[in-house]
């Protein structure tokens, strides 16, 4: 019996079972014009490409083994089979990227790519480390990644890159998300909290946007410090209503001097709320 493969597009051009007698290991050599071959051992398919029309692989030692083999035009062991891939705008005007995986075979992890156009070739990876820790739900694995470096009024395209252990990758997407601009119906109508968001871009050169929300009308103050704690610049904004806001910093101090490459801190104060975040100027 030939076990099922996890690439739904694969159609076998040939399939058979080899009976291996003894303890092994065994070296299998098969001549074929097929682009791919795979054998089933240890509960998983293992795929190979030919060299000069010859497939050659070594089967690990095992006692009296029945070895299913399939040949075809596609790799039957694509490392990932997705059942869901979504990108949703949250109440905090961030983008939550989520995906559910039915199967993972010989898999290393995921990257999330983003672009302001639907061109994958120029898309940038927005996760700093490979995403390889999901939540197991029965036979499925669920993953999430939050993109908190987005601007109001912008449109983004997202791709999911699946990376196999051998370094090969497969892309899913793109998904299109538009961040609502000022003047459109806000999400939500009233911010849930007064909150300082991450600077975007970060790292930056020479400009970055310092974003925040106000639960109610009032004054917001943004102070920028260097690593020595010296105050470089202050922004004061008086808001007549709740909403989402941002100020743009051009990397200059209160005297108009360009600051140097390095780490800086920005603190938002409004009423009893105070919070500090870090940003990096990289030239």
C-alpha positions as CSV (number, residue, x, y, z in Angstrom):
1,X,0.0,0.0,0.0
2,X,1.3,3.5,-0.9
3,X,0.8,6.1,1.9
4,X,-0.7,9.5,0.9
5,X,1.6,12.5,0.2
6,X,1.2,16.0,1.6
7,X,1.5,17.8,-1.7
8,X,-2.1,17.8,-3.1
9,X,-0.8,18.6,-6.6
10,X,1.4,15.6,-6.9
11,X,0.4,12.9,-9.3
12,X,2.5,9.8,-9.4
13,X,3.8,8.6,-12.8
14,X,4.9,5.3,-11.2
15,X,4.7,3.7,-7.8
16,X,5.9,0.4,-6.3
17,X,7.1,-1.3,-3.2
18,X,10.6,-2.8,-2.8
19,X,11.1,-5.6,-0.3
20,X,14.4,-5.3,1.5
21,X,15.6,-8.4,3.3
22,X,18.1,-8.4,6.1
23,X,19.3,-5.7,8.5
24,X,20.6,-3.1,6.0
25,X,21.6,-0.4,5.4
26,X,20.8,-0.6,1.7
27,X,21.9,1.6,-1.3
28,X,19.0,2.0,-3.8
29,X,19.8,3.1,-7.4
30,X,17.0,3.7,-9.9
31,X,17.2,5.0,-13.5
32,X,14.2,7.2,-14.6
33,X,13.3,10.3,-16.5
34,X,11.0,11.5,-13.7
35,X,12.0,14.8,-12.1
36,X,11.3,13.5,-8.5
37,X,11.4,10.3,-6.5
38,X,10.4,9.7,-2.9
39,X,10.6,6.7,-0.6
40,X,8.5,6.2,2.6
41,X,10.3,5.3,5.8
42,X,9.8,6.2,9.5
43,X,6.3,7.6,8.9
44,X,7.4,10.2,6.4
45,X,8.2,10.6,2.7
46,X,11.8,11.5,1.7
47,X,12.2,13.1,-1.7
48,X,15.2,13.2,-4.1
49,X,16.1,14.7,-7.5
50,X,18.1,12.7,-10.1
51,X,21.7,13.2,-11.1
52,X,22.1,12.4,-14.8
53,X,18.8,10.5,-14.8
54,X,19.9,8.3,-11.8
55,X,18.3,8.4,-8.4
56,X,20.6,7.1,-5.6
57,X,19.9,7.1,-1.9
58,X,20.8,5.1,1.2
59,X,18.1,3.4,3.4
60,X,19.0,3.2,7.0
61,X,19.4,-0.1,8.8
62,X,16.1,-1.8,9.6
63,X,14.9,-5.4,9.8
64,X,13.1,-6.8,6.7
65,X,11.7,-3.6,5.3
66,X,8.9,-2.9,2.8
67,X,9.9,0.4,1.0
68,X,7.1,2.3,-0.9
69,X,8.5,4.4,-3.7
70,X,6.8,7.0,-6.0
71,X,7.9,9.0,-9.0
72,X,6.4,12.1,-10.5
73,X,6.8,15.6,-11.9
74,X,6.6,17.5,-8.5
75,X,8.2,17.2,-5.1
76,X,5.6,15.1,-3.2
77,X,7.0,16.2,0.2
78,X,6.4,19.9,0.2
79,X,7.2,20.8,3.9
80,X,4.0,22.6,4.6
81,X,0.3,22.2,3.9
82,X,-1.6,25.4,4.9
83,X,-5.3,25.3,5.7
84,X,-5.5,29.0,6.5
85,X,-3.4,32.2,5.9
86,X,-5.0,35.6,7.0
87,X,-3.9,39.2,7.7
88,X,-6.4,41.2,9.8
89,X,-6.3,44.8,10.9
90,X,-6.6,45.0,14.7
91,X,-8.3,47.6,17.0
92,X,-4.8,49.1,17.6
93,X,-4.3,49.6,13.9
94,X,-1.7,46.8,13.7
95,X,-1.8,43.8,11.4
96,X,-2.2,40.4,12.8
97,X,-0.9,37.7,10.4
98,X,-2.1,34.2,11.3
99,X,-1.8,30.8,9.6
100,X,-2.8,27.2,10.4
101,X,-0.7,24.3,9.2
102,X,-2.1,20.8,8.6
103,X,1.3,19.1,8.1
104,X,5.0,20.0,8.5
105,X,7.7,17.8,7.1
106,X,11.4,18.4,7.3
107,X,10.5,22.0,8.2
108,X,12.7,24.8,9.7
109,X,10.3,27.7,10.2
110,X,8.6,30.8,8.6
111,X,9.3,34.3,7.6
112,X,6.7,37.1,7.0
113,X,7.4,39.4,4.1
114,X,5.9,42.8,3.4
115,X,5.8,45.2,0.6
116,X,3.8,48.3,-0.4
117,X,3.3,46.8,-3.9
118,X,2.3,43.3,-4.9
119,X,5.9,42.4,-6.0
120,X,7.4,39.6,-4.0
121,X,11.0,40.2,-5.4
122,X,11.3,43.5,-3.5
123,X,9.4,42.5,-0.3
124,X,11.2,42.8,3.0
125,X,11.3,40.3,5.9
126,X,9.7,41.9,8.9
127,X,10.4,39.2,11.5
128,X,13.8,39.4,13.2
129,X,14.1,35.7,13.9
130,X,12.7,32.6,12.1
131,X,9.2,31.8,13.4
132,X,9.3,28.2,14.5
133,X,7.1,28.0,17.6
134,X,3.4,27.4,17.0
135,X,0.4,26.2,19.1
136,X,-0.6,22.6,18.6
137,X,-4.4,22.1,18.2
138,X,-5.1,18.4,17.6
139,X,-3.3,17.6,14.3
140,X,-3.0,21.3,13.3
141,X,-0.4,23.9,14.3
142,X,-1.4,27.6,14.6
143,X,1.0,30.5,14.2
144,X,0.6,34.3,14.7
145,X,2.8,37.3,14.0
146,X,1.9,41.0,14.8
147,X,3.1,43.7,12.5
148,X,3.0,46.9,14.6
149,X,5.1,49.0,12.3
150,X,2.4,50.2,9.9
151,X,1.2,53.7,9.0
152,X,-2.3,55.0,8.7
153,X,-3.5,55.4,5.1
154,X,-0.9,52.9,3.8
155,X,-1.6,49.6,1.9
156,X,0.6,46.6,2.5
157,X,1.0,43.2,0.9
158,X,2.1,40.2,3.0
159,X,3.6,36.9,2.0
160,X,4.4,33.9,4.2
161,X,7.7,32.1,3.4
162,X,8.0,28.5,4.5
163,X,11.6,27.4,4.9
164,X,12.6,23.7,4.7
165,X,15.5,22.2,6.6
166,X,17.5,22.0,3.3
167,X,17.1,25.8,2.9
168,X,14.5,25.6,0.1
169,X,11.5,27.9,0.5
170,X,7.9,28.2,-0.7
171,X,5.8,31.4,-0.6
172,X,2.1,31.9,0.1
173,X,0.2,35.1,-0.7
174,X,0.1,38.0,-1.1
175,X,-2.6,39.2,1.3
176,X,-3.6,42.9,1.0
177,X,-4.3,45.1,4.0
178,X,-5.2,48.8,4.0
179,X,-4.7,50.8,7.2
180,X,-7.5,53.3,7.5
181,X,-6.5,56.9,7.1
182,X,-7.5,60.0,9.0
183,X,-11.0,61.0,8.0
184,X,-12.2,57.4,7.5
185,X,-14.3,55.5,10.0
186,X,-11.8,54.7,12.7
187,X,-11.3,51.2,14.1
188,X,-12.5,51.3,16.8
189,X,-14.5,54.5,17.0
190,X,-13.0,55.3,20.4
191,X,-9.5,54.0,21.2
192,X,-9.6,51.5,24.0
193,X,-6.7,53.1,25.8
194,X,-4.1,55.8,25.9
195,X,-1.0,54.0,24.5
196,X,2.4,54.6,23.0
197,X,3.1,52.4,19.9
198,X,6.4,51.3,18.3
199,X,8.2,53.8,16.2
200,X,8.1,53.2,12.4
201,X,10.4,52.7,10.7
202,X,12.8,51.4,13.4
203,X,15.8,51.4,12.8
204,X,15.4,54.6,10.8
205,X,17.4,57.1,8.8
206,X,16.7,60.0,9.0
207,X,13.0,60.2,9.8
208,X,10.7,58.1,12.0
209,X,7.1,58.3,13.1
210,X,6.2,58.2,16.8
211,X,2.7,56.9,17.1
212,X,0.2,56.8,19.9
213,X,-3.5,56.7,20.8
214,X,-5.6,58.9,23.2
215,X,-8.5,57.4,25.0
216,X,-10.0,60.9,25.6
217,X,-9.2,64.5,24.8
218,X,-6.1,65.9,26.5
219,X,-2.4,66.8,26.1
220,X,0.2,64.4,24.9
221,X,3.9,65.0,25.4
222,X,6.7,63.1,23.6
223,X,10.2,63.5,25.0
224,X,13.3,62.1,23.1
225,X,16.4,61.2,25.1
226,X,19.9,59.8,24.3
227,X,21.4,56.8,26.2
228,X,22.8,59.3,28.8
229,X,19.3,60.4,29.6
230,X,19.8,63.9,28.1
231,X,16.7,65.4,26.7
232,X,17.1,66.1,23.0
233,X,13.6,67.3,21.9
234,X,10.0,67.6,23.0
235,X,6.8,67.5,21.1
236,X,3.6,68.8,22.8
237,X,0.2,68.1,21.2
238,X,-3.2,69.2,22.5
239,X,-5.9,66.9,21.2
240,X,-9.6,67.9,21.4
241,X,-10.8,64.4,20.9
242,X,-9.8,60.7,21.3
243,X,-8.0,59.1,18.4
244,X,-4.8,57.8,16.9
245,X,-2.0,60.3,16.4
246,X,1.7,60.5,15.4
247,X,4.6,63.0,15.3
248,X,7.5,62.8,13.0
249,X,11.1,63.1,14.2
250,X,13.8,64.0,11.7
251,X,16.7,62.9,13.9
252,X,17.6,66.5,15.0
253,X,17.7,68.0,18.5
254,X,16.0,71.1,19.8
255,X,18.8,73.2,18.2
256,X,18.4,71.7,14.8
257,X,21.6,69.6,15.0
258,X,21.6,66.1,13.5
259,X,22.1,63.5,16.1
260,X,24.6,60.6,15.6
261,X,24.0,56.9,14.9
262,X,22.8,55.1,18.0
263,X,20.1,54.1,20.4
264,X,17.5,56.7,21.5
265,X,14.5,56.6,23.8
266,X,11.1,58.3,23.5
267,X,8.6,58.7,26.3
268,X,5.0,59.6,26.0
269,X,3.2,61.3,28.9
270,X,-0.5,62.1,29.1
271,X,-2.3,62.6,32.4
272,X,-1.3,59.6,34.6
273,X,0.0,57.6,31.6
274,X,3.7,57.4,31.0
275,X,5.6,54.9,28.8
276,X,9.0,54.7,27.2
277,X,10.2,52.8,24.1
278,X,13.5,52.4,22.2
279,X,14.5,53.3,18.6
280,X,17.7,53.1,16.7
281,X,19.1,55.7,14.2
282,X,21.2,53.8,11.7
283,X,23.2,55.7,9.1
